[in-house]
Amino acid sequence: MATRGRKPTPTAIKMLEGNPGKRALNNNEPKPAKKAPRCPSWLEDEAKKEWKRMGKILEQMGLLTDMDMAAFAGYCQAFARWKEAEEFLTQHGSIVRTPNGYLQQVPQVTIAQSNLKIVLKFCEQFGLTPSARSRIAGDGAATDPEDDMELLLGGD
């Protein structure tokens, strides 16, 4: 059965945001080790580059775990396809003339648009947009997220 309403915010993000709603945190939420999953071998080369670039940052923030492999792989693959389509458009343009003389949009326009939408949805999930980041407290460059969390929550 589908649930209604807004998607719940992951506890890790609520804690980084300082729990602005002051609602009780879900103590039963799974807490996988804060260790980035291994990059899948089947990702495109550009997706692997994005995995390497963003994986380190998200792991340091405590937002990427082994359980997130599929979601993060989806982000990286969509990023690679979006980039490939945008590079094509930069090099070749977005309109071609058909043999009948009509102007037609190339498929890469749609590919770029649809993959950008996918990328942005994943970015929201991982806190990678300016609005998502504005809700997160801290400098984002923590070397040990648990220590920063203790400081944020007033622990020793």
One Martini backbone bead per residue (centre of mass of N, CA, C, O) as a GRO file, in nm:
protein
  156
    1MET     BB    1   0.096   0.037   0.023
    2ALA     BB    2   0.065   0.361  -0.024
    3THR     BB    3   0.187   0.655   0.079
    4ARG     BB    4   0.119   0.966   0.209
    5GLY     BB    5   0.280   1.238   0.134
    6ARG     BB    6   0.567   1.308   0.244
    7LYS     BB    7   0.876   1.231   0.243
    8PRO     BB    8   1.092   1.116   0.445
    9THR     BB    9   1.350   1.221   0.629
   10PRO     BB   10   1.644   1.140   0.693
   11THR     BB   11   1.804   1.131   0.988
   12ALA     BB   12   2.081   1.238   0.898
   13ILE     BB   13   1.962   1.504   0.784
   14LYS     BB   14   1.815   1.602   1.034
   15MET     BB   15   2.072   1.625   1.206
   16LEU     BB   16   2.221   1.829   1.018
   17GLU     BB   17   1.970   2.039   1.047
   18GLY     BB   18   1.866   2.020   1.361
   19ASN     BB   19   1.573   1.943   1.375
   20PRO     BB   20   1.347   2.171   1.293
   21GLY     BB   21   1.068   2.016   1.387
   22LYS     BB   22   1.113   1.858   1.666
   23ARG     BB   23   1.088   1.571   1.606
   24ALA     BB   24   1.099   1.260   1.644
   25LEU     BB   25   1.327   1.028   1.604
   26ASN     BB   26   1.415   0.741   1.430
   27ASN     BB   27   1.542   0.469   1.612
   28ASN     BB   28   1.466   0.229   1.383
   29GLU     BB   29   1.651   0.308   1.180
   30PRO     BB   30   1.865   0.216   0.973
   31LYS     BB   31   2.238   0.175   1.047
   32PRO     BB   32   2.461   0.190   0.843
   33ALA     BB   33   2.758   0.203   0.750
   34LYS     BB   34   2.978   0.483   0.688
   35LYS     BB   35   3.018   0.342   0.381
   36ALA     BB   36   3.103   0.324   0.078
   37PRO     BB   37   3.036   0.177  -0.193
   38ARG     BB   38   3.113  -0.006  -0.449
   39CYS     BB   39   3.179   0.034  -0.766
   40PRO     BB   40   3.026  -0.052  -1.036
   41SER     BB   41   3.136  -0.206  -1.331
   42TRP     BB   42   2.878  -0.119  -1.525
   43LEU     BB   43   2.956   0.155  -1.541
   44GLU     BB   44   3.025   0.418  -1.686
   45ASP     BB   45   3.298   0.609  -1.698
   46GLU     BB   46   3.160   0.878  -1.614
   47ALA     BB   47   3.016   0.753  -1.368
   48LYS     BB   48   3.274   0.674  -1.216
   49LYS     BB   49   3.376   0.960  -1.179
   50GLU     BB   50   3.133   1.057  -1.012
   51TRP     BB   51   3.161   0.853  -0.788
   52LYS     BB   52   3.438   0.948  -0.692
   53ARG     BB   53   3.370   1.245  -0.640
   54MET     BB   54   3.095   1.214  -0.455
   55GLY     BB   55   3.146   0.977  -0.259
   56LYS     BB   56   3.340   1.116  -0.062
   57ILE     BB   57   3.153   1.340   0.034
   58LEU     BB   58   2.912   1.164   0.132
   59GLU     BB   59   3.072   0.995   0.331
   60GLN     BB   60   3.168   1.232   0.516
   61MET     BB   61   2.855   1.308   0.579
   62GLY     BB   62   2.691   1.025   0.614
   63LEU     BB   63   2.510   0.966   0.319
   64LEU     BB   64   2.688   0.700   0.243
   65THR     BB   65   2.608   0.361   0.182
   66ASP     BB   66   2.567   0.038   0.101
   67MET     BB   67   2.250   0.079   0.063
   68ASP     BB   68   2.303   0.317  -0.178
   69MET     BB   69   2.400   0.198  -0.450
   70ALA     BB   70   2.159   0.220  -0.649
   71ALA     BB   71   2.102   0.524  -0.621
   72PHE     BB   72   2.391   0.623  -0.690
   73ALA     BB   73   2.411   0.481  -0.964
   74GLY     BB   74   2.173   0.633  -1.089
   75TYR     BB   75   2.297   0.909  -1.070
   76CYS     BB   76   2.562   0.855  -1.230
   77GLN     BB   77   2.430   0.756  -1.493
   78ALA     BB   78   2.258   1.008  -1.547
   79PHE     BB   79   2.493   1.202  -1.554
   80ALA     BB   80   2.642   1.074  -1.798
   81ARG     BB   81   2.404   1.107  -2.001
   82TRP     BB   82   2.370   1.408  -1.977
   83LYS     BB   83   2.657   1.488  -2.061
   84GLU     BB   84   2.659   1.352  -2.339
   85ALA     BB   85   2.422   1.515  -2.457
   86GLU     BB   86   2.544   1.799  -2.411
   87GLU     BB   87   2.798   1.757  -2.584
   88PHE     BB   88   2.648   1.708  -2.846
   89LEU     BB   89   2.497   1.982  -2.855
   90THR     BB   90   2.750   2.157  -2.859
   91GLN     BB   91   2.868   2.031  -3.128
   92HIS     BB   92   2.571   1.997  -3.315
   93GLY     BB   93   2.319   2.071  -3.190
   94SER     BB   94   1.938   2.071  -3.185
   95ILE     BB   95   1.914   2.101  -3.508
   96VAL     BB   96   1.769   1.950  -3.802
   97ARG     BB   97   1.755   1.861  -4.139
   98THR     BB   98   1.555   1.705  -4.330
   99PRO     BB   99   1.508   1.564  -4.639
  100ASN     BB  100   1.234   1.755  -4.659
  101GLY     BB  101   1.329   2.040  -4.492
  102TYR     BB  102   1.284   2.000  -4.202
  103LEU     BB  103   1.277   2.084  -3.875
  104GLN     BB  104   1.461   1.903  -3.610
  105GLN     BB  105   1.489   1.757  -3.318
  106VAL     BB  106   1.712   1.609  -3.133
  107PRO     BB  107   1.727   1.348  -2.903
  108GLN     BB  108   1.929   1.484  -2.695
  109VAL     BB  109   1.733   1.677  -2.567
  110THR     BB  110   1.559   1.466  -2.419
  111ILE     BB  111   1.786   1.320  -2.278
  112ALA     BB  112   1.887   1.560  -2.114
  113GLN     BB  113   1.622   1.633  -1.969
  114SER     BB  114   1.558   1.355  -1.832
  115ASN     BB  115   1.836   1.325  -1.682
  116LEU     BB  116   1.823   1.584  -1.518
  117LYS     BB  117   1.576   1.508  -1.354
  118ILE     BB  118   1.705   1.263  -1.223
  119VAL     BB  119   1.944   1.402  -1.093
  120LEU     BB  120   1.777   1.602  -0.916
  121LYS     BB  121   1.634   1.386  -0.748
  122PHE     BB  122   1.891   1.267  -0.627
  123CYS     BB  123   2.001   1.528  -0.506
  124GLU     BB  124   1.780   1.558  -0.294
  125GLN     BB  125   1.840   1.286  -0.145
  126PHE     BB  126   2.166   1.380  -0.098
  127GLY     BB  127   2.206   1.697  -0.065
  128LEU     BB  128   2.291   1.853  -0.377
  129THR     BB  129   2.148   2.122  -0.322
  130PRO     BB  130   2.111   2.434  -0.216
  131SER     BB  131   1.851   2.380  -0.050
  132ALA     BB  132   1.951   2.127   0.097
  133ARG     BB  133   2.210   2.260   0.219
  134SER     BB  134   2.067   2.493   0.382
  135ARG     BB  135   1.960   2.265   0.600
  136ILE     BB  136   2.261   2.214   0.668
  137ALA     BB  137   2.473   2.173   0.917
  138GLY     BB  138   2.779   2.282   0.870
  139ASP     BB  139   3.072   2.241   0.651
  140GLY     BB  140   3.094   1.940   0.499
  141ALA     BB  141   3.421   1.866   0.596
  142ALA     BB  142   3.410   1.624   0.757
  143THR     BB  143   3.588   1.350   0.892
  144ASP     BB  144   3.374   1.299   1.146
  145PRO     BB  145   3.041   1.284   1.171
  146GLU     BB  146   3.000   1.195   1.469
  147ASP     BB  147   3.145   1.430   1.603
  148ASP     BB  148   2.969   1.653   1.483
  149MET     BB  149   2.708   1.543   1.601
  150GLU     BB  150   2.783   1.578   1.894
  151LEU     BB  151   2.818   1.883   1.880
  152LEU     BB  152   2.532   1.947   1.772
  153LEU     BB  153   2.395   1.786   2.032
  154GLY     BB  154   2.593   1.852   2.291
  155GLY     BB  155   2.824   1.676   2.318
  156ASP     BB  156   3.159   1.546   2.398
   0.00000   0.00000   0.00000
